[in-house]
Amino acid sequence: MATPSQWIAGARPRTLPAAVVPVAVGTGVAIGYGGAVWWRALLALFVALALQIGVNYANDYSDGVRGTDDDRVGPMRLVGSAAAAPREVLRAALACFLAAAVAGLALVVVTGAWWLLLVGALSIAAAWFYTGGSRPYGYRALGEISVFVFFGLVAVAGTTFVQLEWLPWTALAASVPVGLLACAMLVVNNLRDIATDGPAGKRTMAVVLGDHRTRTLYTLCLTLPLAVALAMALWQPFTALAVLATPLAIGPVRAVRQGATGPALIATLQQTGRFQLVYGALFTLGLALQAL
C-alpha cells in the first residue's frame, strides 16, 4: 500500500498553484467590483483544488495502466512505480471528482444559475479524458488548450460569477494571463518528458512541436502575462503591480532557453509555480485595489 507521503506526492502539490491562482484572481475581480462573497470563494477554491488533484490522480491511473509512466524522469507516479494498485488510484480520482461536483452543486443552488451544471460536467469530463478513455486528448496535443480554457477562462470567470452573479469583462481579460501561466506549468512538464512520451505514443504538444519550439512556447507562456498586466493597467492601473514578479521569471526562462533537460526541469517546474503564485497574488491585489 502507498504511504500517506506517497499519496501526497501523487497529488502533485507543485501543480496546485494552477488551481489556487485563478480562484484568487477571480475573487480579486469580485472585490474590485465590491461584491466578494468569501464563503463562495472558498467553495470555488475547493472545487478547483479537487479537480486539480482529481486530474492528477486520473492522469497517474491512465498513464500507469497504459505503461506511459514505466520509464520517466519526473516525480514518482503511484501506478507507474507500483506504489498503489490502479483501482486505488482510480477510486481516489473519482472521489475528488465527486467532491468537486458536490461543492459545485452548492454554488449552482445558491446562484440559481443552473447552466453552471453544464460547465461543471464539462470540467470533470475534460479532467478525465485528458489521459482517460480510448482517445485521450492529452495524447493528441490538446492538453495546453484545455488547460487554458478550464484553468484560465472557466476558473477565473466562474469564480467571479458565483460571487457577483454577473460577469464583468475584466474577469475575461484577467483569465488570459492566468491561463497562460497554467499552460506554462504543463509545457515545462511535457518538455521534460519529450524523450519518454514520444516512444510511448503520447503525442503532447511538446512532442509535436519538438524541443526548440517547445522552449519558445514556454517562454511566451511565462512572459506574455507580464505584457497583459501592463496592457490592462491602461484602464486598471493597479494591475501593473504584477510586473513586480518579473525577477522570478528570469531563472526558469534562462534555464529553459539554455537547454535544461531531465531532472533540471523539475527545479524549473518549481520555479514556474513560484512565479505563478507571486504573479497571481500581485495581480489579485491590483484587481482588488480598484475598489478604492
N, C-alpha and C positions, 0 to 999 in steps of 0.2 A: 504493500500500500504506500502511496505517496505521503510524504510528511507534510505538515502544515506549511513549512517553508517552501516546499516544492510546489504546493498548490498556489501559494502567493507568487512564486516565480512564474508559474504557468499563466497567471492572470496578467503578466507583463506590465508591472507597475510603471515602467518607463514610458508606456504609451498612454497612460491615463491623462496627461495634460490635454490630449486631443478631445477628451470628454469634458474636462473642467473648464477650459478656456472659452468655448462657445457659450456655455451657460453663464459664465461671468460676464462676457461681453453683451449677451442679450439682456442680462439684468442691468448692466451699465446703461444700455439704451433706455430701459424702462425707468431707471432712476432719473435720467436726463429729461424724461417727459413727465416726471412727477407721479409715476404710477407703479412703483415697485411693490410687489407683494411677496414678502420674504419666504413664507411657507410654500408658496407656489414655486419660487425659485429653487428652494431646497428639493422639492419633489422633482422638478425638471433636472436638477443635478443628479438625483438618484437614478432617474430614467437613463440619463446619458452614461453614467458610470456602469449601470447594469448592462446596458447594450454593449459598451466597450469591452467589459470583461467577458460578456457572453460571446462576442465575436472572436475574442482571443482564444477562448476555450473551444469554440466551434472550429476555428482555424486549426488549432492543435489537433483536434479529433480528425478532421477531414484530411489534413495533410499527413497525419500519422498513419491512418489506415491505407492511404494511397502509397505510402513509402517515401513521400517527398522529403520528410524530415530525417530520413535514415542517416544522411551524411551532411551535417550542417555546421556552420561556423558560429552562429549566434547563440544566444542563451538557450538553456535546456528546454526541451519540449516534453510534456508529460507522457504522451503516447509514443513519440519517436524514441524517447530514452527508456521506454518500458517502465517508467516510474509509476504509472497508473494505467489501469485497463481502459481500452477505448470506451466501453459503455459507461464507466465512471465519469470520464471527461465529457461525454455526450450529455449525461444527466446534469452535470454542472452547468453546461452551456444552456440547456433547456430551462433550468431553474432560474438562471439570470434573465433569460428572455421573458419568462413568466412574471418575475418580479418587476421588470420594466413595464410589462403590459398592465399589471395591476396598478402601479403608480401612475402610468399614463392615463388609464381609465379614470382615475380620480380627478385628474386635471381636465379631462373631457367633460365630466359631470359638472364640475364647478363653473366651467366656462360656458357650458351649453353648446360648444362647437363640436357637433358630432362628426363633422368631416375630418376632425383630427384622428378619428379611429382609422381612417384610410392611411393617413400619414404614419401612424404608429405601425400598422400592419406592413406597410412598405418598408419601414425602417428595420423591422425584425426580419422580413424576407431578405432584404439587402445584406443584413448581418449573416444570415445562414448561407445564402447562395454565393457569398464571396468565395468560399472554397468548398461549399457543400453541394450536394446534388450531382447529377450526371454531367452537367455542363457548367461548372463554376465560372463566373465571370472574372474572378481574380486570376484565372489561368488564361484569360483572353485579353489581357492588357487594359482592363476596365476598372481596376481597383482604385486608381487615383481619381477617376471621375466620380465614382461612388462616394469616396471619402470627402471630396469637395462638396458634393451635394448634401450628404447627410451630416457630416461633422462641421460643415460651414453653413450653407443656406438653411437647411432644415433646423439644425440645433440652435443657431442664433435667432432666426426669425421665430421659431416655435417658442423659445424661452421668453422672448419679448411679448409675443401674442398672448400667452397664457397669463401674463401679468397685466398688460394693458387692455386686453380683449379687443385690440385693433392693431394694425401693423403699419408703423411709420416706415418711410423709405430708408431712414437711417439704419434700420436693422438689416435691410437687404444690402446696403453698401458695406456695413461693418462685417457682414458674413464673408465677404470676398477675401480679406487678409486672413481671417480665421481659417477658412477652407484651405487656403494656400499653405498655411503652416501645418495643418493636419496632413496635407499631401506631402510636405517635406519629410515628415516622420516616416511615411510609407516608402517614399522614394529612396531615402538613405538605407532603409531596411532591405529593400529589394536590390539596391546596388550591391550591398554586401553579399547577397545570395545569388547573384547572377551565375556564378560558376556552378552552383548546385541546382538551381531552379531550371535552367535550360535543359540539361540532360534528363531531368526528372519529368519533363513535359509541361512544366509550369511556365507559361509564356506571360510573365509580368510585363509591364510597360518597360521596365529596365532591360529585360531580355530582348524585347522588340527594338528598343532604341539603341541598345549597345552601351558600352561603358562610357565613352566620351560624351554622348548626348545626354545620358542619364545624369552625369555630373553637371552639365549645363542646366538641366531641368531642376535639379536640386538647388542650384544657386539662385535661379529665378524664384522658386517657391519660398526661399528664405529671405530674399531681398525685396521682392515686389511688395510685400506687406508694409514695408517702411515707406515706399512711394505712395501707397494707398492712404496711409495715415496722414502724410503731408498733403495729399490732394484733398482729403476730407477736411483738413484744417482750414481750407478756404472758407468754409461756412460753419465748421465745428472746430474752432481754434484749438481747444484743449486736446484734440486727438493727436496733435503733434508731439505730445508727451511720449508717445510710443517710440519715437525715434531715439529716445534715451537708452533703449535696449540694444542699439546698434553694436556696441563693443562685444556683446555676447554672440553676435552672428559672425564675427571675424574669424574666430578659431575654427568652427565647423566648416565654414565656406573654404577657408585656406586648406584644411585637411582634405576635403573632397577635391578641390581644384588641383592639389599637388599629388593626387593619385592614391590616397589611403585606401587600403583594401582589408578584407577579412576582419580579424579582431580589432584592428584600429578603428573600424567604423562603428563598433559597439560604443566606444567613447564618444564618437561623433553623434550617435543617436542620443546619448545622454545630454550632450551639449545642445542639441537641437531642441530637446524637451525643455531644457532650462531657458533657452531663448524664447520658446513658445510661451512659457509661463510668465516670464517677466514682461514680454511684449503684451501679452493678454492682460496682465494686471495694470500696466500703464495705459493701455488702450481703453480698458474698462473705466479707469479713473477719469480719463479725458472725456469719455462719453457721459459719465455721471455728472461731471462738473458743469455740464450745460444747463443743469437745473438751477445754478446760482444766478 
